[in-house]
Amino acid sequence: IKSISGRKRSTIAAMTLAAPSLQYLDFDYSEDDAGCGTWDAMASVRPAQLAAVQAEVALVLDWAQGQFPERQGALDDGGEWDYDLLTIEEDGRRTVTLTLSGTPAFGAAWQARFD
């Protein structure tokens, strides 16, 4: 608790609750007939920006794990969400591709957080 103008406020109440935006990952969305979604993003950067891209990947995956703990797995096997992550080095650049898939419940949570 910190004092502001002689009044006590919690640190959490004083913080802005806006979600951090993604600077490198821009997701494209597609949906199947069952309403399950797929989000694809690709970022191609110089090595100096790779850590920032990796931080965004970690942000997204940490969010998914936090929202749907212990429910990651293939959707066909009953999972709520899953992902595929690939990093390729070519011509002095790093290309990071992240694909997420999720159920309609995952999609609704995604939209509330990232759209």
C-alpha positions as CSV (number, residue, x, y, z in Angstrom):
1,I,0.0,0.0,0.0
2,K,1.3,3.4,-0.9
3,S,0.1,6.8,0.1
4,I,-1.1,9.2,-2.5
5,S,-2.1,12.7,-1.4
6,G,-2.4,11.5,2.2
7,R,-4.8,8.6,1.2
8,K,-3.8,5.0,1.1
9,R,-4.4,3.1,-2.1
10,S,-3.4,-0.4,-3.1
11,T,-0.7,-0.7,-5.7
12,I,-3.0,-2.8,-7.8
13,A,-5.7,-0.2,-7.8
14,A,-3.2,2.4,-8.9
15,M,-2.0,0.3,-11.8
16,T,-3.4,0.6,-15.3
17,L,-5.0,-2.7,-16.2
18,A,-4.5,-2.3,-19.9
19,A,-3.0,-5.4,-21.6
20,P,0.4,-5.0,-23.2
21,S,0.1,-4.9,-27.0
22,L,1.9,-7.2,-29.3
23,Q,4.4,-5.4,-31.5
24,Y,5.8,-8.3,-33.6
25,L,3.2,-11.0,-33.6
26,D,0.1,-10.2,-35.7
27,F,-2.3,-13.1,-35.8
28,D,-4.5,-14.3,-38.7
29,Y,-7.6,-16.2,-37.6
30,S,-9.4,-19.1,-39.2
31,E,-12.2,-21.3,-37.9
32,D,-13.5,-24.8,-38.7
33,D,-17.1,-26.0,-38.9
34,A,-17.1,-26.9,-35.1
35,G,-16.1,-23.4,-34.1
36,C,-12.6,-24.3,-33.2
37,G,-10.1,-21.6,-34.2
38,T,-6.6,-21.3,-35.4
39,W,-4.4,-18.3,-34.9
40,D,-1.2,-18.0,-37.0
41,A,1.5,-15.4,-36.6
42,M,5.0,-15.0,-38.1
43,A,7.7,-12.5,-37.3
44,S,11.0,-12.2,-39.3
45,V,13.6,-10.2,-37.4
46,R,17.3,-9.5,-37.1
47,P,19.0,-11.3,-34.1
48,A,18.8,-8.0,-32.1
49,Q,15.0,-8.2,-32.0
50,L,14.7,-11.9,-31.4
51,A,14.5,-11.5,-27.6
52,A,11.5,-9.2,-28.0
53,V,9.7,-11.7,-30.3
54,Q,10.4,-14.5,-27.8
55,A,9.0,-12.3,-25.0
56,E,5.8,-11.9,-27.0
57,V,5.6,-15.6,-27.6
58,A,6.1,-16.2,-23.9
59,L,3.4,-13.6,-23.0
60,V,0.9,-15.4,-25.3
61,L,1.7,-18.9,-24.1
62,D,1.8,-17.8,-20.4
63,W,-1.6,-16.3,-20.9
64,A,-3.0,-19.5,-22.5
65,Q,-1.6,-21.6,-19.7
66,G,-2.9,-19.3,-17.1
67,Q,-6.4,-19.2,-18.6
68,F,-6.6,-22.9,-19.4
69,P,-4.2,-24.6,-17.0
70,E,-3.4,-28.3,-17.6
71,R,-5.7,-28.3,-20.6
72,Q,-3.1,-27.9,-23.4
73,G,-3.2,-30.7,-25.9
74,A,-4.5,-31.7,-29.3
75,L,-8.1,-30.7,-29.7
76,D,-9.0,-34.1,-31.2
77,D,-7.8,-35.7,-27.9
78,G,-9.9,-33.4,-25.7
79,G,-7.4,-30.5,-25.2
80,E,-8.7,-27.0,-24.9
81,W,-5.8,-25.4,-26.7
82,D,-2.5,-26.3,-28.4
83,Y,0.4,-24.6,-30.1
84,D,3.2,-25.1,-32.6
85,L,6.3,-22.9,-32.4
86,L,9.1,-22.9,-35.0
87,T,12.2,-20.7,-35.3
88,I,14.3,-20.7,-38.5
89,E,17.5,-18.9,-39.2
90,E,18.0,-17.8,-42.8
91,D,20.1,-15.0,-44.4
92,G,20.9,-13.4,-41.1
93,R,17.3,-13.2,-39.9
94,R,15.2,-15.2,-37.5
95,T,11.7,-16.2,-38.5
96,V,9.4,-17.2,-35.7
97,T,6.1,-18.9,-36.5
98,L,3.5,-19.4,-33.8
99,T,0.3,-21.3,-34.4
100,L,-2.3,-21.7,-31.7
101,S,-5.5,-23.7,-32.0
102,G,-8.4,-23.7,-29.5
103,T,-11.9,-24.5,-28.7
104,P,-14.7,-21.9,-28.9
105,A,-14.2,-21.2,-25.1
106,F,-10.5,-20.5,-25.8
107,G,-11.5,-18.3,-28.7
108,A,-13.8,-16.2,-26.6
109,A,-11.1,-15.7,-24.0
110,W,-8.6,-14.9,-26.7
111,Q,-10.8,-12.3,-28.2
112,A,-11.4,-10.7,-24.8
113,R,-7.6,-10.5,-24.1
114,F,-6.0,-9.8,-27.5
115,D,-8.6,-8.4,-29.9
